[in-house]
Amino acid sequence: MASSSPPLEVLPSTRLGATQRIDHWWLAPFAVAVGLALCGGYATWAIFQGQNYFAEPYLSPFYSPCLSAECPAEVRLLGITWWPFSPAILIMGAILGFRGTCYYYRKAYYRAYFMDPPACAVEEHRGSRYRGETAFPWILQNLHRYFLYLSIPILAFLWYDTLLAFRFDGGFGIGVGSVVLLTNVVLLSGYLFGCHSLRHLVGGRTDCYSCSRFPEARHGAWRISSIFNRHHMFWAWTSLVFVCLTDLYVRLVAMGVLSDPRLI
């Protein structure tokens, strides 16, 4: 009796989006694409406005620190006169660079906008040569650590502006805006403290803590950063959405659309 031939192996399809997953895998990258577009679109519009960003004692986080001569005297840090554009553009380049090169956001927008890959176990476009992030413009992602260095002092200014948000008529007070700015800076701090580059900087690159200087301090800083790093996606999204809502709140108060109720 003739032996039967072995069954032919069915190779998986290599077309973009091919997968054996039966769940709605496309919902996550679609939601990310919409969320990033909405927040990015609002932030771009807000930083080019150049007005309605200060409602005493509240300063929009997009405009902190305020360096232009156009800034109100109460929050003006420097009186730069040669800058003809919105004061926010002086600072937001560093912030957008920090978020744009962030490890989590890279994963998010690579999947959502470039489908590289669209999701786990979903086929991506296969080019003739894979170069990763070694070619322009993707090699600029390596600037992330330097954007981190620029973002740390900006976060310090945001904390200073938040403290000023509790000062009314020369004394202590609490308004709804005070709580909004405080929540915003806490979320931004959680996002920055969980940054992979910061975690590496404070101790992630150390093989032997007891062999290094200040071992307990470095290990403690690494552990704290690791706590925030475990939920880096949460901090990335909540800080992104809330910083836009904070700017919107300050803007509406400055325009007189909203009143700012005093709690204390």
C-alpha positions in Angstrom: 0.0 0.0 0.0 1.4 3.4 -1.0 2.3 5.6 1.9 0.4 8.8 2.3 2.4 12.0 1.8 2.8 14.3 4.9 0.4 17.2 5.1 1.7 20.4 3.7 2.7 23.0 6.2 0.6 26.1 6.0 2.7 29.2 6.5 1.2 32.2 8.1 0.3 35.1 5.9 2.9 37.9 5.7 0.5 40.6 4.7 0.1 43.6 7.0 -2.4 43.0 9.8 -2.5 39.2 9.3 -3.1 37.4 12.6 -4.7 34.4 14.2 -6.1 36.4 17.0 -9.9 36.4 17.2 -10.2 39.3 19.7 -10.7 43.0 18.8 -6.9 43.7 18.9 -7.3 46.8 16.8 -9.2 48.7 19.4 -6.2 49.4 21.6 -4.0 51.0 18.8 -7.1 52.8 17.5 -7.8 54.3 20.9 -4.2 55.3 21.3 -4.2 57.0 17.9 -7.3 59.0 18.8 -6.1 59.9 22.2 -2.7 61.1 21.0 -4.3 63.1 18.2 -6.8 64.9 20.5 -4.2 65.7 23.2 -1.5 66.6 20.7 -3.9 68.7 18.6 -5.1 70.6 21.7 -1.6 71.2 23.0 -0.4 72.5 19.7 -3.3 74.9 19.5 -2.8 76.0 23.1 0.9 76.8 22.9 0.5 78.9 19.8 -2.3 81.0 21.4 -0.1 83.2 23.5 -3.0 84.6 25.5 -5.5 83.6 28.2 -2.8 81.4 30.0 -2.8 83.3 33.3 -5.6 83.8 35.7 -4.1 85.1 39.0 -2.7 83.2 40.7 -2.9 80.4 38.2 -0.4 79.9 35.3 -1.0 77.3 32.6 1.6 74.5 32.8 2.2 74.9 29.0 3.6 78.4 29.8 5.8 77.6 32.7 8.4 79.0 33.2 7.2 82.1 31.4 10.3 83.7 29.9 9.0 86.2 27.4 8.6 90.0 28.0 4.9 89.4 27.1 4.3 87.4 30.2 2.5 89.0 33.1 4.8 90.6 35.7 3.5 88.2 38.4 4.9 85.1 36.7 7.6 86.6 34.4 10.9 84.9 34.9 12.9 86.6 32.2 12.0 89.5 30.0 13.2 88.1 26.7 12.3 90.8 24.1 13.7 89.2 20.9 11.1 86.4 20.9 8.1 87.4 18.8 6.0 84.3 19.2 4.0 82.7 22.0 6.0 82.3 25.3 5.0 78.6 25.4 7.1 77.7 22.4 10.3 78.6 24.3 9.6 75.7 26.7 7.4 73.2 25.0 10.1 72.1 22.6 11.8 70.4 25.5 8.6 68.9 26.9 7.4 67.6 23.5 10.9 66.2 22.8 10.8 64.4 26.2 7.4 62.9 25.6 8.0 62.2 21.9 11.2 60.2 22.6 9.7 58.4 25.7 10.0 54.6 25.6 6.3 54.1 26.3 5.1 56.7 23.8 7.4 55.3 21.1 5.7 52.0 21.5 2.3 53.7 21.5 2.7 55.7 18.3 4.8 53.1 16.5 1.8 50.8 16.8 -1.0 53.3 16.4 0.3 55.3 13.5 3.0 53.2 11.8 1.6 49.8 12.6 5.1 48.6 13.5 3.8 46.2 14.7 0.0 46.9 14.9 -0.2 44.7 18.1 1.3 41.6 19.6 1.1 38.5 17.2 -0.2 40.8 14.4 1.8 40.9 11.2 3.7 44.2 10.4 5.1 45.5 7.1 8.3 43.7 6.3 10.7 45.9 4.4 13.7 44.8 2.5 16.0 45.9 5.3 15.4 46.4 9.0 17.5 49.2 10.6 15.5 49.9 13.8 16.3 53.3 15.2 19.7 53.6 13.6 18.7 55.8 10.7 17.4 59.4 10.5 15.0 60.5 11.9 14.6 57.6 14.4 18.2 57.9 15.6 17.1 61.1 17.3 15.2 59.0 19.8 18.6 58.6 21.5 18.2 62.2 22.7 15.6 61.1 25.2 18.1 61.3 28.2 19.0 64.9 27.2 15.4 65.9 27.1 15.1 64.4 30.5 17.8 66.8 31.8 15.8 69.7 30.4 12.6 68.5 31.9 13.8 68.2 35.4 14.2 72.0 36.0 10.9 72.6 34.2 9.1 70.3 36.7 10.7 72.3 39.5 9.2 75.5 38.1 5.8 73.7 37.8 6.0 72.9 41.5 6.9 76.6 42.2 3.9 77.7 40.2 1.7 75.3 42.1 2.8 76.8 45.4 1.9 80.2 44.1 -1.5 78.9 43.2 -2.2 78.7 46.9 -1.5 82.4 47.5 -4.4 84.8 47.4 -4.1 88.5 48.3 -0.8 87.9 50.0 -2.1 85.1 52.2 -2.8 81.4 52.0 -5.9 80.2 50.2 -7.3 77.3 48.2 -9.3 77.6 45.1 -10.5 74.9 42.7 -7.7 75.9 40.4 -5.2 75.3 43.2 -6.3 71.7 43.4 -6.3 71.3 39.7 -2.7 72.6 39.4 -1.6 70.4 42.4 -3.1 67.3 40.8 -1.4 68.1 37.5 2.1 68.5 39.0 1.7 65.3 41.0 0.8 63.4 37.8 3.7 65.0 35.9 6.0 64.1 38.7 4.9 60.5 38.7 5.5 60.3 35.0 9.0 61.8 35.2 10.0 59.8 38.3 9.1 56.6 36.4 11.1 57.5 33.3 13.3 54.7 32.2 16.2 57.0 31.6 15.9 58.5 35.1 15.7 55.0 36.6 18.9 54.1 34.8 20.6 57.3 35.8 20.0 57.0 39.5 20.9 53.4 39.8 19.8 51.1 37.0 23.2 50.9 35.5 24.9 49.9 38.8 25.8 46.2 39.2 27.1 46.5 42.8 25.5 49.2 45.0 27.8 48.4 47.9 30.8 49.0 45.7 29.5 52.5 44.6 29.4 55.8 46.4 26.3 56.5 48.5 25.0 53.0 48.1 21.9 53.4 50.3 20.8 56.6 48.7 21.3 55.3 45.2 19.5 52.1 45.8 16.7 53.9 47.6 16.3 56.3 44.6 16.3 53.4 42.2 13.6 51.6 44.2 11.4 54.7 44.3 11.8 55.2 40.5 11.0 51.5 40.0 7.7 51.9 41.8 6.6 54.6 39.4 8.2 52.8 36.4 5.9 49.8 37.0 2.9 51.9 36.1 4.6 54.1 33.5 1.7 53.8 31.0 -0.7 55.1 33.7 1.4 58.1 34.5 2.1 58.8 30.8 -1.6 58.9 29.9 -3.0 60.6 33.1 -0.4 63.3 33.0 -0.9 63.9 29.3 -4.7 64.2 29.5 -4.7 66.2 32.8 -2.1 68.8 31.6 -4.4 69.6 28.7 -7.4 69.9 31.1 -5.4 72.1 33.4 -4.5 74.5 30.6 -8.2 74.5 29.6 -9.3 75.3 33.1 -6.9 78.2 33.5 -7.9 79.4 30.0 -11.6 79.4 30.7 -11.1 81.2 34.0 -8.9 83.8 32.3 -11.6 84.3 29.7 -14.3 84.7 32.3 -16.2 81.6 31.1 -15.7 79.9 34.5 -15.4 81.4 38.0 -12.9 79.9 40.3 -14.7 78.9 43.6 -12.6 79.5 46.7 -12.5 76.5 49.0 -10.6 78.3 51.8 
